Amino acid sequence: MEYAHNHEYFMRQAIIEAGKAIEKDEVPVGAVIVYEGRIIARAHNQRELLNDPTAHAEMIAITQAAAYLENWRLTGTTIYVTLGALCNAPGR
């Protein structure tokens, strides 16, 4: 199924990734990267799980996309990222 111009679909996929972060007690941020109408990378925050301050959804997805394209330049890609918000979460 082709979703090349369906921004809402891709954003919903990022929201699904954010839901995975919530399930792991992470800040609810999800990201997907699209190339030529297809999702080539998807990730959610994993900072707590990996004990890594750089394990943000965007960074993980960018690394996946670069591996997929075999190029650090992500020309022609689009990234969709949610904005996480926490209420009553001390220490975050």
C-alpha positions in Angstrom: 0.0 0.0 0.0 1.4 3.4 -1.0 1.4 6.2 1.6 3.8 8.6 -0.1 1.7 11.7 0.7 -0.1 10.6 3.7 1.4 12.6 6.5 -1.3 11.6 9.0 -0.5 7.9 8.5 3.2 8.4 9.2 2.5 10.5 12.2 0.2 7.8 13.6 3.1 5.4 13.1 5.3 7.7 15.2 2.6 7.8 17.9 2.5 4.0 17.9 6.3 4.1 18.6 5.7 6.6 21.4 3.2 4.2 22.9 6.0 1.6 23.0 8.1 4.0 25.0 5.3 4.5 27.5 5.1 0.8 28.0 8.8 0.8 28.9 8.4 3.7 31.3 10.3 6.0 28.9 9.5 9.6 27.9 6.8 9.0 25.2 8.6 10.0 22.0 8.4 8.0 18.8 9.9 8.6 15.4 9.7 7.2 11.9 11.7 8.1 8.8 10.2 7.8 5.3 12.0 7.4 2.0 10.2 7.1 -1.3 6.8 6.7 0.4 7.9 3.8 2.7 9.0 3.7 6.3 12.7 2.8 6.4 13.2 3.4 10.2 11.2 3.5 13.3 12.1 3.9 17.0 11.1 5.1 20.4 13.0 6.5 23.3 15.2 4.0 25.0 17.3 6.2 27.3 16.2 4.4 30.5 16.4 0.9 29.0 19.8 1.4 27.6 21.1 3.8 30.3 22.2 6.0 27.4 21.5 9.7 27.3 21.7 9.6 23.5 19.1 6.9 23.0 16.4 9.3 21.8 13.9 8.1 19.3 15.2 10.5 16.6 18.8 9.4 17.0 18.0 5.7 16.9 15.8 6.2 13.8 18.4 8.3 12.1 21.0 5.6 12.7 18.6 2.9 11.3 17.9 5.1 8.2 21.6 5.7 7.5 22.2 1.9 7.7 19.3 1.2 5.3 20.4 3.8 2.8 24.1 2.9 3.3 24.8 6.6 3.5 25.0 9.1 6.3 23.3 11.7 4.1 19.5 11.2 4.4 18.7 13.1 1.3 15.1 12.7 0.3 13.9 11.4 3.6 11.3 12.8 6.0 11.2 12.3 9.7 8.1 12.3 11.8 8.6 12.7 15.5 6.1 13.0 18.4 6.6 15.4 21.2 6.6 13.7 24.6 5.1 15.2 27.7 5.1 13.9 31.2 2.9 15.0 34.1 4.0 14.4 37.7 7.2 12.6 36.7 9.9 13.6 39.3 13.4 13.3 38.1 12.7 13.6 34.4 
